[in-house]
Structure formats: C-alpha cells, structure tokens
Amino acid sequence: MKNDNEWVLNIYSINDFHGVIEDVIWEPSTEKVYENHGVLLFSKLIECINKSEYPIMLSAGDMFESPSFGMKMPGLLTVELLNLVKCKGMTIGNHEFDWIPYDEDFFTNLKMRLDCTFLSANLIEKKTGRTPSYIEKSTIIKANKSKIGVIGLTTESCKSICLEDEFKNYDISDAIITLEKEIQFLKKCGVNLIVLLAHCDISVSQDGKSLKGELVDIIKNFDSSQLQVAIAAHSHEFISDNINGIQVMQAGSYGNGLGNISVTIKNDKVIDVKAKYMKIENETVDIDMDIKKIIDMHWNKYKRKSKKVGFTEIVLKVDSKSESFWGKYIAKILAASTSASIGMINVGSVRSSIDKGDIFDVDIKMNLPFENTIIKMNLPGRNIINILKKSFEKNHGIMQTYGILKDITFDKGRAIFSNIRDNNGNAIELNRFYSIAVSNFIFESIDFKYEFVEALSIIDTNIVIRNAVLEYIIINKHVE
C-alpha cells in the first residue's frame, strides 16, 4: 500500500531498432503489415504508457534503417512513432553514422523532425574537441515534481567499426571520466534519479555465469549512489541484471523486445528499482488505432513490389558465437565472385534473419543492409589465423568463413581455434600466401590493420556483397 509520498516511475526503453518498421512498404497487404515486429512493439509500448501514471520513454540508439533501403529520408515511420510515444531522449549509436556520407547534416536534419533530445556525453567533434551543438551530454526530465537525469554514452567501438567517411569528423572521449563529470553535474542540479542511456554492449559470458562487455567495464567503476539505472544496447541480447547495485537492462533488437524499469520513489528518494524485459513474440498485442492510421497511410503512399529470387528450406541467420550455414554460404559467394580460395565475412554485416520458404529481393536487402564491397588479396596463413582469433577477441563474433575448416572450443569466455586447415584437409601453412576475399569493412577496420599489412595483390572489386548474394541466388534458385 503506497502512501501519498510514494509513487512509481516507469521507464520504457527500446534499443537497436534498426528501422525494422520501415519494412512495411514491401508487404503485399496491410494484414502482413500488422505482423511487423516494429508495429507490434510500438502498439505494446503505447498500451504500457497508457497504463502508467508516470511514464518516460527512452531509446538507446541504432534506431534507423540502412541507407541501402532506398529511402531518401531515414526513419519516416520510426520518427513519426517516436514522436507519437513522446520519446524524451535518444543516445547516438554507431549505425546513426551510416547516413553521414549521404547527408553531412544528418543529425541536424533529423533533429528538425524528431522531438527528443539527442544524447552522448563522450561523442566529440575532432575539429573542436567539444560535444556537437545538436547533441546534449545529458538531459533532465521532470516527473511528478522529481528530476530524472539521463546521460548518454556512445560506444568507443565507433572508432573501429564505423567506416572512415562515416566517422571522420568525430571522436570518442574517455567514457569513465566523462561519466563521472556528468554525474557530478546532475547531482548539483538536484536530480533524484540518474539513468545511463548507453549504446555500449553487454552480453552473457560463454559459460553463462557472468556479464561482459563495454558497459560492464564502465559501470563497474560506479555504484548505486552515483547511478541507479543503466540501459544498454549494441549486442542485441536480452539482459536484466544488477551490477554494483545498478539495475541494467537491454531489450533485444529489431523490435523484438521492450524494456521496463520500474522505480519507486518516496519523499524524493529512490527506494526500489526493478527491471524486466518483454519479448514481443510472447505478448498479446492489439494494434493501436493511431498506429494503424499512420501505417495505412505510409503503406499506401510508399508501398513497393518485391521480387521473388529464390527458395530456402531452412531459416537463414547467423550467430555471433558459432559458424552458421548462412554465414558460410555468404562467405562462399565472396570467394566464388572473386575466384578466391577463402572467403570471410563478419557476423555484424549480416542482420535480420530470412524465414524458410520463398526468398524475395527485399529479404536480402534487409539481411545485408550495408554497402560493403568485396576486397580480394593474397595473405599469409598466419595473418588469416590471427583474423579468426581477433574477430572474437574484439567482439566481432566468430568470423564466418569458406575454404577454412577448424575446431572451436571455448574456455572462460575465450574462443580457442585448433586444427585449422583448408577444404582438402591440409593444415594452413603460416608462411604460405592464400587468395582471400573479405568485406571492405574488415579490411578497413582498425582491429585488423596489422593483419593486412602484408597483403599482396589487393583488388577492390567494387562488388557490393548484397548484389553478389542476390545474383548468386537468382542463378542457383535454391539455397542449399
């Protein structure tokens, strides 16, 4: 039984949405549209907000579709629905920078359409060394006469995973030092609760006994007297846990989850924090009528026809902790397209899964949304082996390969590679050069720069990986 001085704040969070709701323009009917995870997620979010006396909605970044989707303006539906639910703050994620080569004023133009505060305490302009004018380090939200401080953090991995022309004007400052300063600032402002809204990864260790990731490394330096809530993103996992008394939440990706942090406040003091995530597939959701009107208008205005290109008898998806059929299949196409003996692609280049049945061109577009091209070269065996090892160590997941056989075991969160051999069963020779095809993302990544120093006969084919996969499936019809 709550007294008059006790009340509950409900914080709802979305992360790594990746503009999944924009897919509706490709659906053949509005009936199919209403099965879209993004439509269901926002309908569930509105239902939760309407039931809460004091709700706040926040986004932890990576909210928009890839430029390859073909829209001149990002997030047409995503922005409209974020405004509908009155999103109060959005942290800048690494994929927000995908749009910079297409629109240098992307953030300024987006800010004119999106009615929420862009947040990042550690994102700075290289030219000035300061936070960009269109971004705030933190924001203060008022709820029932209390002040809620929200601090944004952007992943440091932007420096290695964003392409050079995407991130060339930006840098990332030290997250821990920046966070300490912003916490002190918010405390001086008299906030009652501090929320970290971080596009920084957190995941469960291989043995399932602990948490790991950039966010863990950051918040282990703080306790609940400084931070009460940390909302994570980037690793796409479902996480609800506690670190140093700080409640941590991450709610999946691609619209498949909604985070809810329930904070009980009494006499302006936080007395309890609870968190849970909702998996949309397990929820009963009625389509919100306001969303239905927006969706119908959008579908009728922008709808496009998709083209059948092939067929698959299995679901096509990749897993960051193992090699998958689909990952190896794409790596095979990289090799086949360039007459290389080895193909490699990182799991982060492959996104939404493709259901079994007919494959349409839009499925490939959404599965491989980036403009990555194929780079061919000759590389020593020792460097190829180092790429395999580094990929997992640097949080790129298990590299998906063709032309290489190997045994993988895990020990205390480390991936151990052994018995590395070619398709004929011959051991990979350390000093022998092999022809290999990789994505330009891997080739340009700072994480692998030393591995490519010894590369010979480097050729940028300018073949977009997505186009190579489409052409291969069109020719072969069945994915098998």
HELIX and SHEET records of a PDB file:
HELIX    1   1 VAL A   20  TRP A   26  5                                   7    
HELIX    2   2 THR A   30  VAL A   33  1                                   4    
HELIX    3   3 HIS A   37  LYS A   51  1                                  15    
HELIX    4   4 PRO A   67  PHE A   69  5                                   3    
HELIX    5   5 LEU A   76  LEU A   84  1                                   9    
HELIX    6   6 ASN A   94  TRP A   99  5                                   6    
HELIX    7   7 PHE A  106  ARG A  113  1                                   8    
HELIX    8   8 CYS A  158  ILE A  161  1                                   4    
HELIX    9   9 GLU A  164  PHE A  167  1                                   4    
HELIX   10  10 ALA A  175  LYS A  188  1                                  14    
HELIX   11  11 GLU A  214  ILE A  219  1                                   6    
HELIX   12  12 ILE A  280  ASN A  282  5                                   3    
HELIX   13  13 MET A  289  TYR A  302  1                                  14    
HELIX   14  14 PHE A  325  THR A  338  1                                  14    
HELIX   15  15 VAL A  347  SER A  349  5                                   3    
HELIX   16  16 ASP A  361  ASN A  367  1                                   7    
HELIX   17  17 GLY A  381  GLU A  393  1                                  13    
HELIX   18  18 ASN A  440  GLU A  444  1                                   5    
HELIX   19  19 ILE A  446  PHE A  448  5                                   3    
HELIX   20  20 ILE A  465  ASN A  476  1                                  12    
SHEET    1   A 6 THR A 117  LEU A 119  0                                        
SHEET    2   A 6 CYS A  87  THR A  91  1                                        
SHEET    3   A 6 PRO A  55  SER A  59  1                                        
SHEET    4   A 6 GLU A   6  ILE A  14  1                                        
SHEET    5   A 6 GLY A 257  LYS A 266 -1                                        
SHEET    6   A 6 LYS A 269  LYS A 279 -1                                        
SHEET    1   B 2 LEU A 123  GLU A 125  0                                        
SHEET    2   B 2 TYR A 170  ILE A 172 -1                                        
SHEET    1   C 6 SER A 138  ALA A 143  0                                        
SHEET    2   C 6 SER A 146  THR A 154 -1                                        
SHEET    3   C 6 LEU A 193  HIS A 199  1                                        
SHEET    4   C 6 VAL A 229  ILE A 231  1                                        
SHEET    5   C 6 ILE A 246  ALA A 251  1                                        
SHEET    6   C 6 PHE A 238  ILE A 243 -1                                        
SHEET    1   D 2 SER A 203  VAL A 204  0                                        
SHEET    2   D 2 LEU A 211  LYS A 212 -1                                        
SHEET    1   E 3 GLY A 357  PHE A 360  0                                        
SHEET    2   E 3 LYS A 308  THR A 312 -1                                        
SHEET    3   E 3 HIS A 478  VAL A 479  1                                        
SHEET    1   F 5 GLN A 400  TYR A 402  0                                        
SHEET    2   F 5 ILE A 342  ILE A 345 -1                                        
SHEET    3   F 5 PHE A 433  SER A 439  1                                        
SHEET    4   F 5 THR A 373  PRO A 380 -1                                        
SHEET    5   F 5 LEU A 456  VAL A 464 -1                                        
SHEET    1   G 2 ILE A 404  ASP A 411  0                                        
SHEET    2   G 2 ARG A 414  ASP A 422 -1                                        
END                                                                             
